């Protein structure tokens, strides 16, 4: 079966990383048929980088979308939507402008999708790397264990929703996944709520629609970790997850099995507590206390973690030096 593969690359003023990203795409043992670089704004170095890669790989159709000027921005979520929607392939992938793939990623991912027509996407394990591109081996292993990937095998997973919710982090990574475009169209691509965690909400939406996913245990790419990025956006990240999970319950809650809904509500309630802790840590104590009333007002209630409650209480009374 012959299929067309498109790769979407959302970007904004990262020409120094973008070149490495595009080179990793063009170095695939299964070359993509199309690359869509979607620029949020307009930056001269970005355009020059795209032109350079076009000249190096004339056999690959490389499309560049940009705003009329750098003053016209659509935001990271809309830029992702724009990038995916502009692709024309049967199978589509998205790689951020600072991450890279191993050469065999597309070949192995395509083979898995072709062999498993019941699956809407295939996702692989991945490494972390620092700003300079050096692999962070221990951090990579630790995260694989933390998010549950070390317990997974190379096989289809029918209940993507429950498998995602049961783990500490998203086991199916957007940057290292190949999707059937029709599967993404069924859920409207990225969900309108979810802010800084659109990949997590996308996987939950696919799972809520009953789509299966295939996991590859091979490490087929590297995600770049920038200094302080998680610490700086801690409050924004947990706020995005809180809003996204509330949206998921509202939109998909009635179509889920009782067990799926239980897991979704439990994750929402855990996130409420984490959001309250993040607010308290940011010295927004009144907002933190108000947040903790939400599990009792919406979707039922559950027993929170005593240890995390202790962290929240300590922050509310002014104790700052805690490991949390």
Buried (B, 14 or more C-beta within 10 A) or exposed (E): EEEBBBBBBBBBBBBEBBBBBBBBBBBBEBBBBBBBBBBBBBBEEBBEBBEBBBEEBEEBBBBBBBBEEBEEBBEBBBBBBBBBBBBEBBBBBBBBBBBBBBEBBBBBBBBBBEEBEEBBBBBBBBBBBBEEEEEBEEBBBEBBEEBBBEEBEBEBBEBBBBBBBEBEBBBBBBBBBBBBBEBBEBBEBBBBBBBBBBBBBBBBBBBBBBBBBBBBBBBBBBBBBEEEEEEEBBBEBBBBBBBBBBBBBEBBBEEBEEEBBBBBBBBBBBBBBBBBBBBBBEEBBEBBBEBBEBBEEBBEEBEBEEEBBEBBEBBBEEEEEEEB
